[in-house]
Amino acid sequence: MPLTIEACTAQHIGDRTEQQDRVAIFSHPKTKGALLAALADGMGGHTGGALAAEQVLHAANNSFSAIGLTPEHVRDMLQTGINDAHDGIRLTRYTSEQDPHSTACLLIVQPGRADWAHCGDSRIYHFRDGQLVSRSTDHSYVMDLVQRGFLTEAQAEQHPNKNILVSCLGDKEAPRIAYGKTNSLAAGDCFLLCSDGLWAYFSDAELGRMLKEWAPRKAAEWLIDAARKRAQGRGDNCSLAIVRIKELDPLPPLPSGRR
């Protein structure tokens, strides 16, 4: 059965005075059925974070659209998109009094495969029929402790320093980029990109269940509403992109001719 893609984005300002998250989905100008989902959580003073997040989407789409989408070039595209955004954000520091930074999540889906990269604590999830296949690891102080065996993930969730990042775009050091991929796609595969203003309020199992049971637009609405309620008036900007693989609906039968 042929496959098709359902996708959507959604965001909410939360209880902040400014929306510094950015999220978008772009189609490739030359490769049919290929898309880029990009999400960034900007940080850094009035409008600074928003500008940094805009740099991520702009640089990512430029890299994605520049050349033909061949498997051997995908990782270079992801790396170039993040590094170019980092360089642009760094230049902004020298032309303004702001100190902008941003996370980055990039997902490229094309017929038969998906590739992704991230830096910071915005996340990329891959579910298959509601079950978690993989999840990006935050570039944060507490997740480094988890990786080294000093904390459990449950302890990390309660740690007072859980929001401290050890890598992001715009910092003095080059961004720490982590990559992932799957070389096959099947109906029931679903990818979720989201900022910490959303994922902080859900378990992996709950996210997988919602993404399996509902179409992307309905799932996005429910997740944003639930995050807002659970934040209890203290919510950060929250943003998400959902990309789901499904079987193409069969064409209706042609009407029979009159006799």
MOLIN-V760808 format. One record per backbone hydrogen bond with DSSP energy under -1.0 kcal/mol. CO is the residue of the C=O (numbers start at 1). NH is the residue of the N-H. E is the energy in kcal/mol with one decimal. If there is no record, write none. Layout:
{{CO | NH | E} {CO | NH | E}}
//
This chain:
{{2 | 248 | -3.1} {4 | 246 | -2.4} {6 | 244 | -3.4} {8 | 242 | -2.6} {10 | 240 | -2.6} {12 | 238 | -2.5} {13 | 16 | -1.3} {20 | 42 | -2.0} {22 | 40 | -2.8} {24 | 38 | -2.7} {26 | 36 | -2.8} {31 | 34 | -1.5} {34 | 28 | -2.0} {35 | 109 | -2.3} {36 | 26 | -3.1} {37 | 107 | -2.5} {38 | 24 | -2.3} {39 | 105 | -2.2} {40 | 22 | -2.6} {41 | 103 | -1.3} {43 | 101 | -3.0} {45 | 49 | -1.1} {47 | 51 | -2.3} {48 | 52 | -2.1} {49 | 53 | -2.4} {50 | 54 | -2.2} {51 | 55 | -1.9} {52 | 56 | -1.5} {53 | 57 | -1.8} {54 | 58 | -2.5} {55 | 59 | -2.8} {56 | 60 | -2.4} {57 | 61 | -2.2} {58 | 62 | -2.1} {59 | 63 | -2.3} {60 | 64 | -2.5} {61 | 65 | -2.3} {62 | 66 | -1.1} {68 | 70 | -1.4} {70 | 73 | -2.1} {73 | 77 | -2.2} {74 | 78 | -2.4} {75 | 79 | -2.7} {76 | 80 | -2.9} {77 | 81 | -2.6} {78 | 82 | -2.0} {79 | 83 | -2.7} {80 | 84 | -2.9} {81 | 85 | -1.6} {82 | 86 | -2.4} {83 | 87 | -2.4} {84 | 88 | -2.3} {85 | 89 | -2.5} {86 | 90 | -2.3} {87 | 91 | -2.1} {88 | 92 | -1.5} {89 | 93 | -1.1} {101 | 43 | -3.0} {102 | 169 | -3.0} {104 | 119 | -2.3} {105 | 39 | -2.3} {106 | 117 | -2.3} {107 | 37 | -2.8} {108 | 115 | -2.6} {109 | 35 | -2.7} {110 | 113 | -2.3} {113 | 110 | -2.4} {114 | 182 | -2.5} {115 | 108 | -3.4} {116 | 180 | -2.2} {117 | 106 | -2.8} {118 | 178 | -2.2} {119 | 104 | -2.4} {120 | 139 | -2.3} {123 | 194 | -2.1} {124 | 136 | -2.2} {125 | 192 | -2.0} {126 | 133 | -3.4} {126 | 134 | -1.6} {127 | 190 | -2.8} {128 | 131 | -1.8} {131 | 128 | -2.6} {134 | 126 | -2.6} {138 | 140 | -1.5} {139 | 166 | -2.0} {139 | 167 | -1.0} {140 | 144 | -1.9} {141 | 145 | -1.5} {142 | 146 | -2.1} {143 | 147 | -2.6} {144 | 148 | -1.5} {145 | 150 | -2.6} {146 | 149 | -1.5} {152 | 156 | -2.3} {153 | 157 | -1.8} {156 | 159 | -1.1} {159 | 162 | -1.6} {161 | 164 | -1.7} {164 | 141 | -2.8} {169 | 102 | -1.7} {178 | 118 | -1.9} {180 | 116 | -2.7} {182 | 114 | -2.1} {186 | 189 | -2.2} {188 | 129 | -2.4} {189 | 245 | -3.0} {190 | 127 | -3.2} {191 | 243 | -2.5} {192 | 125 | -2.9} {193 | 241 | -2.3} {194 | 123 | -2.8} {195 | 198 | -2.1} {195 | 199 | -1.9} {196 | 200 | -1.3} {198 | 201 | -1.8} {199 | 202 | -1.7} {203 | 207 | -2.1} {204 | 208 | -2.6} {205 | 209 | -2.2} {206 | 210 | -2.2} {207 | 211 | -2.3} {208 | 212 | -1.5} {209 | 213 | -2.4} {210 | 214 | -1.9} {215 | 219 | -2.9} {216 | 220 | -2.7} {217 | 221 | -2.0} {218 | 222 | -2.2} {219 | 223 | -2.7} {220 | 224 | -2.4} {221 | 225 | -2.3} {222 | 226 | -2.8} {223 | 227 | -2.5} {224 | 228 | -2.2} {225 | 229 | -2.0} {226 | 230 | -2.6} {227 | 231 | -1.6} {231 | 234 | -1.3} {235 | 15 | -2.6} {238 | 12 | -2.6} {239 | 195 | -1.8} {240 | 10 | -2.1} {241 | 193 | -2.6} {242 | 8 | -2.0} {243 | 191 | -3.0} {244 | 6 | -2.8} {245 | 188 | -2.6} {246 | 4 | -3.0}}
//
